[in-house]
């Protein structure tokens, strides 16, 4: 489930209309509709925070496993939002064969060392 779908799902679970949510976070109702139907593909972090507050949930409940939004560091357990450019790069990387991925990582590490 994408962030967009989760917003709609949680909003309906809480019995909140799109008009009410829009009013609570200070946007037009049409913006909520565009968030929920995916017309707005990337929702800014500050807006995700407002939406989560209005829906009385955590941002992590909204982003869950939508990899467009999360980058998890195993050491720090941090979450950060990705730009569309970063998402495109990750999508290209994920589509590569395993060996090509390994080669790219080695090349990047060598570049960082030198």
C-alpha positions in Angstrom: 0.0 0.0 0.0 1.4 3.4 -0.9 1.4 6.5 1.3 -1.4 7.9 -0.8 -3.5 4.8 -0.2 -2.7 4.8 3.5 -3.8 8.3 4.0 -7.2 7.6 2.5 -7.5 4.3 4.4 -6.6 5.8 7.8 -8.7 8.8 7.2 -11.8 6.7 6.4 -11.0 4.4 9.4 -11.1 7.4 11.7 -14.4 8.7 10.1 -12.8 11.9 8.9 -13.9 13.4 5.6 -11.4 14.8 3.1 -12.9 18.2 3.7 -12.3 17.9 7.5 -8.7 16.7 6.9 -8.1 19.5 4.5 -9.3 22.1 7.0 -7.2 20.6 9.8 -4.0 20.8 7.8 -4.7 24.1 6.0 -5.1 23.0 2.4 -7.9 22.8 -0.1 -10.0 19.6 -0.2 -8.8 19.1 -3.8 -5.2 18.7 -2.5 -6.3 15.9 -0.2 -8.0 14.2 -3.2 -4.9 14.6 -5.2 -2.8 13.1 -2.4 -5.1 10.2 -2.0 -5.5 9.3 -5.7 -1.7 9.6 -6.3 -1.9 12.7 -8.5 0.6 14.2 -6.1 3.2 11.5 -6.1 5.6 12.8 -3.4 4.2 14.4 -0.3 6.6 16.7 1.5 7.8 15.7 5.0 6.2 18.7 6.7 2.9 17.9 5.1 3.2 14.2 6.1 3.7 15.5 9.7 0.6 17.6 9.6 -1.5 14.8 8.1 -0.3 12.3 10.7 -1.1 14.7 13.5 -4.6 15.4 12.0 -5.2 11.6 11.7 -3.8 11.0 15.2 -1.2 8.5 13.9 2.6 8.5 13.3 4.3 9.4 10.1 5.8 5.9 10.0 2.2 4.5 9.9 1.7 6.5 6.7 4.9 5.7 5.0 5.2 2.1 6.3 6.9 0.1 3.6 6.6 2.6 0.7 10.2 2.6 -0.4 9.8 5.9 -2.2 9.8 7.6 1.2 12.1 5.7 3.4 15.8 5.1 3.7 16.7 3.1 6.7 20.2 3.0 8.1 20.8 -0.2 10.0 23.1 1.6 12.4 21.0 4.6 13.1 17.5 3.4 12.3 16.8 6.7 10.7 14.1 7.6 8.3 14.4 10.2 5.7 12.3 11.3 2.8 13.6 10.8 -0.8 13.3 13.2 -3.6 11.8 12.1 -6.9 15.3 12.1 -8.4 16.6 9.8 -5.6 13.6 7.5 -6.1 14.3 7.3 -9.9 17.9 6.5 -9.2 17.0 3.8 -6.7 14.4 2.3 -9.2 17.1 2.1 -11.8 19.6 0.5 -9.4 17.0 -2.1 -8.3 16.3 -3.0 -11.9 20.0 -3.9 -12.5 21.4 -7.5 -12.4 23.0 -8.4 -9.1 26.6 -8.4 -10.5 26.1 -4.9 -12.0 24.9 -3.7 -8.6 28.0 -5.1 -6.9 30.2 -3.5 -9.5 28.6 -0.1 -9.0 29.0 -0.3 -5.2 32.7 -1.2 -5.6 33.2 1.6 -8.1 31.5 4.1 -5.7 33.5 3.0 -2.7 36.7 3.3 -4.8 35.7 6.8 -5.8 35.1 7.8 -2.2 38.5 6.5 -1.1 40.4 8.3 -3.9 
